[in-house]
């Protein structure tokens, strides 16, 4: 049964302990990571995981990321090829998710993996996420804490606006510093990029010593989270690579723009700042534009974190599935 109200828990030892108790009771708790807020559930509890899909109205063929506090906990869930272990040792904790062969004794709800033989695992860096995972003492399935397909939440107010009354609590850690979801790498037939994200592809490739292969995806059968063609979408329509917005459009700028911007992802053209602001600015502009408006977006360089920003913008601008 869904709670009547969603409580906001403070970033204290007591708040973390209460959040962990709620997870043990099969409830849903949103919590901050360095990327975006996650909607946490006990990954071993079928009912709790089912509540995640219900609260988000998320398709059950879309797998979830499992969050763990350390590499040992991850290795209890999944088999690590040599390349995966190299990346984990170099970049965990941090904004990197690895899609790995699921161990037969992992004990996860099959809803987490959408029935696949792989599991997406991440070790977040955010101190509150770490504290919650250690206090809970088990794997936590946590997609982004927003209604499915909509703009991801980078602040607790975003969580409450989208999921208030559908989940038990949000652990308030303020704004998420990275601001876009984790980079996802898979290893079937060699290391390949499943989703660009908060860890630049160039850093991964430098660590491996070879380029990551892109992976073709089937929109209705994703192998990892965040691969649906339409995702991260505001209610308003989105137009990309715009230098001169049309009359009546809101203009989201980047760097120096020829036309005045209503909001700017980074006036200095800093991709790190732009990533941190992306979802926050989209939320603000969507509130102003409404479902009948349009958000025009300036070009963003497609390098480093710009790849993740452009991936999210392309999905935000994609044709919406029929209701």
C-alpha positions as CSV (number, residue, x, y, z in Angstrom):
1,X,0.0,0.0,0.0
2,X,1.4,3.4,-1.0
3,X,2.1,5.9,1.9
4,X,-0.2,8.8,2.2
5,X,2.6,11.3,2.4
6,X,6.3,11.3,1.6
7,X,8.6,12.4,4.5
8,X,11.8,14.4,4.1
9,X,14.6,12.9,6.1
10,X,17.6,15.1,7.2
11,X,21.2,14.2,6.3
12,X,22.0,13.0,9.8
13,X,22.8,9.7,11.4
14,X,19.2,9.4,12.6
15,X,17.9,10.3,9.1
16,X,20.1,7.6,7.5
17,X,19.1,5.0,10.1
18,X,15.4,5.8,9.5
19,X,15.9,5.5,5.7
20,X,17.6,2.1,6.2
21,X,14.8,0.9,8.4
22,X,12.2,1.9,5.8
23,X,14.2,-0.1,3.1
24,X,14.2,-3.1,5.4
25,X,10.4,-2.8,5.7
26,X,10.1,-3.0,1.9
27,X,9.4,0.7,1.5
28,X,10.8,3.1,-1.2
29,X,13.3,5.7,-0.2
30,X,14.8,8.3,-2.6
31,X,18.5,9.2,-1.8
32,X,21.2,11.4,-3.4
33,X,24.1,10.1,-5.4
34,X,26.7,12.2,-7.0
35,X,24.8,11.9,-10.3
36,X,21.1,12.2,-9.6
37,X,18.6,11.1,-6.9
38,X,17.9,7.4,-6.9
39,X,14.7,5.7,-5.9
40,X,15.9,2.9,-3.6
41,X,14.3,-0.5,-2.8
42,X,15.7,-3.7,-1.3
43,X,17.0,-5.4,-4.4
44,X,16.2,-8.9,-2.9
45,X,12.6,-8.1,-2.2
46,X,10.2,-8.8,-5.1
47,X,7.4,-6.7,-3.6
48,X,9.7,-3.7,-2.9
49,X,11.1,-3.8,-6.4
50,X,7.7,-4.1,-7.9
51,X,6.7,-0.9,-6.0
52,X,9.6,0.9,-7.8
53,X,8.0,0.1,-11.2
54,X,4.6,1.1,-9.9
55,X,5.7,4.4,-8.4
56,X,7.6,5.4,-11.5
57,X,5.1,3.9,-14.0
58,X,8.3,2.3,-15.4
59,X,8.1,-0.5,-18.0
60,X,9.1,-3.8,-16.4
61,X,11.4,-4.7,-19.4
62,X,13.7,-1.9,-18.4
63,X,16.3,-3.2,-15.9
64,X,17.4,-1.4,-12.8
65,X,20.9,-0.5,-11.4
66,X,21.9,-2.1,-8.1
67,X,23.9,0.1,-5.7
68,X,26.4,-1.4,-3.4
69,X,28.9,0.1,-0.9
70,X,32.1,-1.6,-2.0
71,X,33.7,-3.9,-4.6
72,X,33.3,-7.0,-2.4
73,X,29.5,-6.5,-2.4
74,X,29.5,-6.1,-6.1
75,X,31.5,-9.3,-6.7
76,X,28.9,-11.2,-4.6
77,X,26.3,-10.2,-7.2
78,X,28.2,-10.4,-10.5
79,X,31.1,-12.0,-12.3
80,X,33.9,-9.5,-13.3
81,X,35.8,-9.9,-16.6
82,X,39.3,-8.5,-16.4
83,X,38.4,-5.3,-18.2
84,X,35.5,-4.7,-15.8
85,X,37.7,-5.3,-12.7
86,X,40.2,-2.8,-14.1
87,X,37.6,-0.1,-14.6
88,X,36.0,-0.8,-11.1
89,X,39.4,-0.5,-9.4
90,X,40.1,2.7,-11.3
91,X,36.8,4.6,-11.1
92,X,34.8,3.2,-8.1
93,X,33.3,4.8,-6.1
94,X,32.1,7.1,-8.9
95,X,29.6,7.7,-11.7
96,X,30.2,4.4,-13.5
97,X,27.8,1.4,-13.9
98,X,29.0,-2.0,-15.1
99,X,26.7,-4.5,-16.7
100,X,28.0,-7.9,-15.8
101,X,27.1,-11.6,-15.8
102,X,24.8,-12.3,-12.9
103,X,26.0,-14.8,-10.3
104,X,23.6,-17.7,-9.8
105,X,23.7,-17.2,-6.1
106,X,23.2,-13.4,-6.2
107,X,19.8,-13.5,-4.5
108,X,18.4,-10.6,-6.4
109,X,14.7,-10.2,-7.4
110,X,14.4,-11.2,-11.1
111,X,12.5,-7.9,-11.6
112,X,15.8,-6.0,-11.1
113,X,17.4,-7.6,-14.1
114,X,14.2,-7.7,-16.2
115,X,14.9,-11.5,-16.6
116,X,18.3,-10.9,-18.3
117,X,21.4,-12.9,-17.4
118,X,23.2,-9.7,-16.5
119,X,23.0,-7.1,-13.7
120,X,23.9,-3.4,-13.7
121,X,26.0,-2.6,-10.7
122,X,27.3,0.7,-9.3
123,X,29.3,1.9,-6.3
124,X,28.2,5.5,-5.7
125,X,30.6,8.1,-4.3
126,X,28.1,10.4,-2.5
127,X,28.7,10.2,1.2
128,X,25.0,10.0,2.0
129,X,24.5,7.2,-0.5
130,X,27.5,5.4,1.1
131,X,26.2,5.9,4.6
132,X,22.7,4.5,3.6
133,X,24.1,1.5,1.8
134,X,26.3,0.6,4.8
135,X,23.5,1.2,7.3
136,X,21.1,-1.0,5.2
137,X,23.6,-3.8,4.7
138,X,22.3,-5.1,1.4
139,X,22.0,-4.3,-2.3
140,X,19.7,-1.4,-3.2
141,X,18.0,-1.3,-6.6
142,X,17.7,2.4,-7.5
143,X,16.6,3.9,-10.8
144,X,16.4,7.7,-11.0
145,X,13.8,9.1,-8.6
146,X,11.4,10.6,-11.2
147,X,8.3,9.4,-13.1
148,X,9.5,7.1,-16.0
149,X,10.6,9.0,-19.0
150,X,10.6,12.4,-17.4
151,X,13.4,14.7,-16.3
152,X,15.7,13.1,-13.7
153,X,15.8,14.6,-10.2
154,X,18.9,16.4,-9.0
155,X,17.3,18.0,-5.9
156,X,14.9,16.7,-3.3
157,X,12.2,19.1,-4.4
158,X,12.3,17.4,-7.8
159,X,11.7,14.1,-6.2
160,X,8.8,15.3,-4.2
161,X,7.2,17.1,-7.2
162,X,7.3,13.9,-9.2
163,X,6.9,11.1,-6.7
164,X,5.4,12.8,-3.6
165,X,2.7,10.5,-2.0
166,X,4.0,7.5,-4.0
167,X,7.1,6.7,-1.9
168,X,7.9,6.6,1.8
169,X,10.7,9.1,2.1
170,X,13.4,11.2,0.5
171,X,16.8,11.5,2.2
172,X,17.7,15.2,1.7
173,X,21.2,15.7,0.5
174,X,20.7,18.9,-1.4
175,X,21.8,19.2,-5.0
176,X,23.7,16.4,-6.8
177,X,27.1,17.6,-7.9
178,X,27.5,15.7,-11.2
179,X,23.9,16.2,-12.4
180,X,23.7,13.5,-15.2
181,X,23.4,9.7,-14.7
182,X,26.3,7.3,-14.6
183,X,28.2,6.1,-17.6
184,X,27.2,2.5,-18.4
185,X,29.7,-0.1,-19.8
186,X,28.9,-3.7,-20.8
187,X,31.2,-6.5,-21.6
188,X,29.4,-9.0,-23.8
189,X,32.0,-9.6,-26.6
190,X,34.3,-6.9,-25.3
191,X,33.9,-3.6,-23.5
192,X,31.3,-1.4,-25.1
193,X,29.5,1.8,-24.2
194,X,25.8,1.3,-23.3
195,X,25.2,4.9,-22.1
196,X,27.4,8.0,-21.9
197,X,27.2,9.6,-18.5
198,X,29.0,11.4,-15.7
199,X,32.4,9.7,-16.3
200,X,33.8,10.8,-19.7
201,X,34.3,8.0,-22.3
202,X,37.8,9.3,-22.9
203,X,38.8,8.5,-19.3
204,X,37.5,4.9,-19.6
205,X,39.3,4.4,-22.9
206,X,42.6,5.8,-21.5
207,X,42.3,3.3,-18.6
208,X,41.6,0.3,-20.9
209,X,44.1,1.3,-23.6
210,X,41.6,0.9,-26.4
211,X,38.3,2.5,-27.6
212,X,34.9,1.4,-26.3
213,X,32.7,0.0,-28.9
214,X,29.2,1.5,-29.4
215,X,26.4,-0.9,-28.9
216,X,23.3,-0.9,-31.1
217,X,20.2,-1.0,-28.9
218,X,16.6,-2.0,-29.4
219,X,14.4,0.6,-27.9
220,X,11.8,-1.9,-26.7
221,X,14.3,-4.3,-25.3
222,X,17.0,-2.3,-23.5
223,X,20.0,-4.1,-22.0
224,X,20.7,-1.4,-19.5
225,X,18.8,1.6,-18.0
226,X,18.5,4.9,-19.9
227,X,18.4,3.4,-23.4
228,X,14.8,4.1,-24.3
229,X,14.5,6.4,-27.3
230,X,12.3,8.9,-25.5
231,X,13.6,9.5,-22.0
232,X,14.5,12.3,-19.6
233,X,11.7,14.3,-21.3
234,X,9.9,17.5,-20.0
235,X,6.3,18.0,-20.7
236,X,7.2,20.8,-23.2
237,X,8.6,19.9,-26.6
238,X,12.4,20.2,-27.1
239,X,14.3,21.5,-30.2
240,X,18.1,21.0,-30.3
241,X,21.1,22.8,-31.8
242,X,19.2,26.1,-32.0
243,X,21.1,29.4,-32.3
244,X,18.1,31.6,-32.9
245,X,14.9,30.6,-31.0
246,X,11.5,31.2,-32.6
247,X,9.0,33.6,-31.1
248,X,7.4,32.2,-28.0
249,X,10.1,29.6,-27.3
250,X,12.2,29.5,-24.2
251,X,15.9,29.4,-25.0
252,X,18.4,27.2,-23.0
253,X,21.8,28.5,-23.8
254,X,25.4,27.2,-23.5
255,X,28.4,29.5,-23.5
256,X,28.1,32.8,-25.4
257,X,24.9,32.9,-27.4
258,X,23.9,35.2,-30.3
259,X,20.4,35.4,-28.9
260,X,19.6,36.1,-25.2
261,X,19.1,32.9,-23.2
262,X,16.3,32.5,-20.6
263,X,18.7,30.2,-18.8
264,X,22.3,29.1,-19.6
265,X,23.8,25.7,-18.8
266,X,27.2,27.4,-18.4
267,X,27.8,31.0,-19.5
268,X,31.5,30.1,-19.5
269,X,31.1,27.1,-21.7
270,X,32.2,24.7,-18.9
271,X,30.8,21.2,-19.6
272,X,31.1,20.2,-15.9
273,X,28.9,23.1,-14.9
274,X,26.6,22.4,-17.8
275,X,26.1,18.7,-16.7
276,X,25.4,19.8,-13.1
277,X,22.8,22.3,-14.3
278,X,21.1,20.2,-17.1
279,X,18.2,18.6,-15.3
280,X,17.7,21.5,-12.9
281,X,17.4,24.0,-15.8
282,X,15.1,21.7,-17.7
283,X,12.8,21.4,-14.7
284,X,12.7,25.2,-14.3
285,X,12.1,25.8,-18.0
286,X,9.4,23.1,-18.1
287,X,7.6,24.8,-15.3
288,X,7.5,28.0,-17.3
289,X,6.8,26.5,-20.7
290,X,4.1,24.0,-19.7
291,X,2.9,21.1,-21.9
292,X,2.1,23.3,-24.9
293,X,5.4,25.2,-24.9
294,X,8.8,24.6,-26.6
295,X,12.3,24.7,-25.2
296,X,15.0,25.5,-27.7
297,X,18.5,24.4,-26.8
298,X,21.8,25.8,-28.0
299,X,24.4,23.5,-29.4
300,X,26.7,21.7,-26.9
301,X,30.1,20.3,-27.9
302,X,30.0,16.5,-28.2
303,X,33.1,15.8,-26.3
304,X,33.8,14.7,-22.7
305,X,30.7,15.3,-20.6
306,X,29.1,16.9,-23.6
307,X,28.4,13.4,-24.9
308,X,26.3,12.6,-21.9
309,X,24.6,16.0,-22.1
310,X,23.7,15.5,-25.7
311,X,22.6,12.0,-25.2
312,X,20.1,13.2,-22.6
313,X,19.0,16.1,-24.8
314,X,18.4,13.8,-27.8
315,X,16.2,11.5,-25.7
316,X,14.4,14.5,-24.2
317,X,13.6,15.7,-27.8
318,X,12.7,12.3,-29.2
319,X,9.1,11.6,-30.3
320,X,7.0,10.7,-27.3
321,X,5.5,7.2,-27.1
322,X,1.7,7.1,-27.4
323,X,-0.1,7.1,-24.0
